Amino acid sequence: MISLDDKILIILHENNAKAKVKHIKLKLDEQDYNDIRYSTIDSAISRLSNKKYVIWEKYKPIKLTQAGLNRALEIKRHTHLLSMLLYNELKLSLTEAYEESKKMATLLSCKTINRICEKYDHPKNCHCGERILYSPTCFCDKD
């Protein structure tokens, strides 16, 4: 399953690279992360700040750095390409493929994900219609 830290990076990316803790909490609640406390979110944001993925001053919007943006893009890329594989090869429904791919997105290396990308001739869009985004670097190489 995707970590809370990575989930926050994706929320920030989807919110134009900045958000306040309250907004992040609301988005997590919408996605069935209801039991996450503000203190837990603060801890996650602190870890992300230490990794230079975000810029954060208490009570101000959290801002995504270029490194954080790259990581968010790669997680989304992994999710979309895995979803395509599960849909095309295992014949899961679109919903099942996407839900399963979210669980596995950070478990596979970029090398493996790149092979999936090659298999499908470097698609521009996922079968769900969303554009597959790319970052200039793969986060797996640095973790």
Buried (B, 14 or more C-beta within 10 A) or exposed (E): EBEBBBBBBBBBBEBEBBBEBEBBBEBBEEEEBEEBEEEBBEEBBEBBBEBEBBBBEEEEBBBBBEBBBBBBBBBBBBBBBBBBBBBBEEEBEBEBBBEBBBEBBBEBEBEBBBEBBEBBEEBEEBBEEEEBEBBEBBBBEEE
